[in-house]
Amino acid sequence: MEMIAIVVTVCSLAQPDQCEDQRLVYELQGSLKQCVMNAQPYIAQWIGDHPKLTVRSYHCEYPHTKTKA
């Protein structure tokens, strides 16, 4: 298994122009494209725990590299 990060750009509901990246790191046996296709449940769980934020975009990357999908 390899570590992979879902990088989620989230914005405040109260101030939509205030955005930041959050990294959700987990183990995945697959490619970056597979990560992108399977990321939504992880993002949904995270956003459920952070109801004052909304997701603007996301991508997957290997931690400590610039390779992303």
Biotite code that builds the C-alpha atoms (Angstrom):
import biotite.structure as struc

atoms = struc.array([
    struc.Atom([0.000, 0.000, 0.000], chain_id="A", res_id=1, res_name="MET", atom_name="CA", element="C"),
    struc.Atom([1.123, 3.503, -0.708], chain_id="A", res_id=2, res_name="GLU", atom_name="CA", element="C"),
    struc.Atom([0.248, 6.770, 1.009], chain_id="A", res_id=3, res_name="MET", atom_name="CA", element="C"),
    struc.Atom([-1.757, 9.221, -1.075], chain_id="A", res_id=4, res_name="ILE", atom_name="CA", element="C"),
    struc.Atom([-3.233, 12.631, -0.294], chain_id="A", res_id=5, res_name="ALA", atom_name="CA", element="C"),
    struc.Atom([-6.558, 14.073, -1.341], chain_id="A", res_id=6, res_name="ILE", atom_name="CA", element="C"),
    struc.Atom([-5.926, 17.808, -1.451], chain_id="A", res_id=7, res_name="VAL", atom_name="CA", element="C"),
    struc.Atom([-9.222, 19.593, -0.890], chain_id="A", res_id=8, res_name="VAL", atom_name="CA", element="C"),
    struc.Atom([-9.574, 23.337, -1.405], chain_id="A", res_id=9, res_name="THR", atom_name="CA", element="C"),
    struc.Atom([-12.174, 24.436, 1.133], chain_id="A", res_id=10, res_name="VAL", atom_name="CA", element="C"),
    struc.Atom([-13.757, 27.832, 1.679], chain_id="A", res_id=11, res_name="CYS", atom_name="CA", element="C"),
    struc.Atom([-15.596, 29.352, 4.603], chain_id="A", res_id=12, res_name="SER", atom_name="CA", element="C"),
    struc.Atom([-19.371, 29.563, 4.152], chain_id="A", res_id=13, res_name="LEU", atom_name="CA", element="C"),
    struc.Atom([-19.366, 32.899, 5.992], chain_id="A", res_id=14, res_name="ALA", atom_name="CA", element="C"),
    struc.Atom([-16.515, 34.319, 3.875], chain_id="A", res_id=15, res_name="GLN", atom_name="CA", element="C"),
    struc.Atom([-16.402, 32.451, 0.526], chain_id="A", res_id=16, res_name="PRO", atom_name="CA", element="C"),
    struc.Atom([-13.224, 34.234, -0.555], chain_id="A", res_id=17, res_name="ASP", atom_name="CA", element="C"),
    struc.Atom([-11.324, 32.706, 2.411], chain_id="A", res_id=18, res_name="GLN", atom_name="CA", element="C"),
    struc.Atom([-10.033, 29.379, 1.106], chain_id="A", res_id=19, res_name="CYS", atom_name="CA", element="C"),
    struc.Atom([-7.277, 26.985, 2.073], chain_id="A", res_id=20, res_name="GLU", atom_name="CA", element="C"),
    struc.Atom([-6.027, 23.535, 1.145], chain_id="A", res_id=21, res_name="ASP", atom_name="CA", element="C"),
    struc.Atom([-6.594, 20.610, 3.464], chain_id="A", res_id=22, res_name="GLN", atom_name="CA", element="C"),
    struc.Atom([-4.803, 17.293, 2.958], chain_id="A", res_id=23, res_name="ARG", atom_name="CA", element="C"),
    struc.Atom([-6.527, 14.004, 3.703], chain_id="A", res_id=24, res_name="LEU", atom_name="CA", element="C"),
    struc.Atom([-3.820, 11.333, 3.716], chain_id="A", res_id=25, res_name="VAL", atom_name="CA", element="C"),
    struc.Atom([-4.647, 7.642, 3.551], chain_id="A", res_id=26, res_name="TYR", atom_name="CA", element="C"),
    struc.Atom([-3.358, 4.360, 2.131], chain_id="A", res_id=27, res_name="GLU", atom_name="CA", element="C"),
    struc.Atom([-4.356, 3.408, -1.397], chain_id="A", res_id=28, res_name="LEU", atom_name="CA", element="C"),
    struc.Atom([-3.489, 0.553, -3.647], chain_id="A", res_id=29, res_name="GLN", atom_name="CA", element="C"),
    struc.Atom([-3.912, 2.241, -7.011], chain_id="A", res_id=30, res_name="GLY", atom_name="CA", element="C"),
    struc.Atom([-3.169, 5.254, -9.181], chain_id="A", res_id=31, res_name="SER", atom_name="CA", element="C"),
    struc.Atom([-3.781, 8.958, -8.711], chain_id="A", res_id=32, res_name="LEU", atom_name="CA", element="C"),
    struc.Atom([-6.677, 8.743, -11.172], chain_id="A", res_id=33, res_name="LYS", atom_name="CA", element="C"),
    struc.Atom([-8.242, 5.985, -9.085], chain_id="A", res_id=34, res_name="GLN", atom_name="CA", element="C"),
    struc.Atom([-7.838, 8.224, -6.057], chain_id="A", res_id=35, res_name="CYS", atom_name="CA", element="C"),
    struc.Atom([-9.727, 11.038, -7.799], chain_id="A", res_id=36, res_name="VAL", atom_name="CA", element="C"),
    struc.Atom([-12.543, 8.671, -8.755], chain_id="A", res_id=37, res_name="MET", atom_name="CA", element="C"),
    struc.Atom([-12.806, 7.271, -5.202], chain_id="A", res_id=38, res_name="ASN", atom_name="CA", element="C"),
    struc.Atom([-12.249, 10.493, -3.227], chain_id="A", res_id=39, res_name="ALA", atom_name="CA", element="C"),
    struc.Atom([-15.846, 11.668, -2.818], chain_id="A", res_id=40, res_name="GLN", atom_name="CA", element="C"),
    struc.Atom([-16.794, 9.506, 0.217], chain_id="A", res_id=41, res_name="PRO", atom_name="CA", element="C"),
    struc.Atom([-13.670, 10.670, 2.069], chain_id="A", res_id=42, res_name="TYR", atom_name="CA", element="C"),
    struc.Atom([-14.407, 14.297, 1.202], chain_id="A", res_id=43, res_name="ILE", atom_name="CA", element="C"),
    struc.Atom([-18.057, 13.899, 2.231], chain_id="A", res_id=44, res_name="ALA", atom_name="CA", element="C"),
    struc.Atom([-17.027, 12.476, 5.595], chain_id="A", res_id=45, res_name="GLN", atom_name="CA", element="C"),
    struc.Atom([-14.520, 15.298, 6.159], chain_id="A", res_id=46, res_name="TRP", atom_name="CA", element="C"),
    struc.Atom([-16.998, 18.033, 5.181], chain_id="A", res_id=47, res_name="ILE", atom_name="CA", element="C"),
    struc.Atom([-19.590, 16.431, 7.499], chain_id="A", res_id=48, res_name="GLY", atom_name="CA", element="C"),
    struc.Atom([-17.136, 17.037, 10.334], chain_id="A", res_id=49, res_name="ASP", atom_name="CA", element="C"),
    struc.Atom([-16.534, 20.652, 9.183], chain_id="A", res_id=50, res_name="HIS", atom_name="CA", element="C"),
    struc.Atom([-20.018, 22.078, 8.408], chain_id="A", res_id=51, res_name="PRO", atom_name="CA", element="C"),
    struc.Atom([-18.822, 25.699, 8.216], chain_id="A", res_id=52, res_name="LYS", atom_name="CA", element="C"),
    struc.Atom([-16.722, 24.920, 5.134], chain_id="A", res_id=53, res_name="LEU", atom_name="CA", element="C"),
    struc.Atom([-17.545, 24.110, 1.527], chain_id="A", res_id=54, res_name="THR", atom_name="CA", element="C"),
    struc.Atom([-15.416, 22.305, -1.049], chain_id="A", res_id=55, res_name="VAL", atom_name="CA", element="C"),
    struc.Atom([-14.278, 24.349, -4.027], chain_id="A", res_id=56, res_name="ARG", atom_name="CA", element="C"),
    struc.Atom([-12.086, 21.707, -5.715], chain_id="A", res_id=57, res_name="SER", atom_name="CA", element="C"),
    struc.Atom([-9.897, 18.689, -5.049], chain_id="A", res_id=58, res_name="TYR", atom_name="CA", element="C"),
    struc.Atom([-7.129, 16.594, -6.552], chain_id="A", res_id=59, res_name="HIS", atom_name="CA", element="C"),
    struc.Atom([-4.924, 13.711, -5.483], chain_id="A", res_id=60, res_name="CYS", atom_name="CA", element="C"),
    struc.Atom([-1.181, 13.666, -5.088], chain_id="A", res_id=61, res_name="GLU", atom_name="CA", element="C"),
    struc.Atom([1.562, 11.594, -3.581], chain_id="A", res_id=62, res_name="TYR", atom_name="CA", element="C"),
    struc.Atom([2.794, 13.220, -0.363], chain_id="A", res_id=63, res_name="PRO", atom_name="CA", element="C"),
    struc.Atom([6.083, 15.105, -0.775], chain_id="A", res_id=64, res_name="HIS", atom_name="CA", element="C"),
    struc.Atom([5.904, 15.198, -4.590], chain_id="A", res_id=65, res_name="THR", atom_name="CA", element="C"),
    struc.Atom([4.480, 17.564, -7.165], chain_id="A", res_id=66, res_name="LYS", atom_name="CA", element="C"),
    struc.Atom([2.784, 14.769, -9.121], chain_id="A", res_id=67, res_name="THR", atom_name="CA", element="C"),
    struc.Atom([-0.983, 15.198, -8.984], chain_id="A", res_id=68, res_name="LYS", atom_name="CA", element="C"),
    struc.Atom([-4.180, 14.159, -10.723], chain_id="A", res_id=69, res_name="ALA", atom_name="CA", element="C"),
])
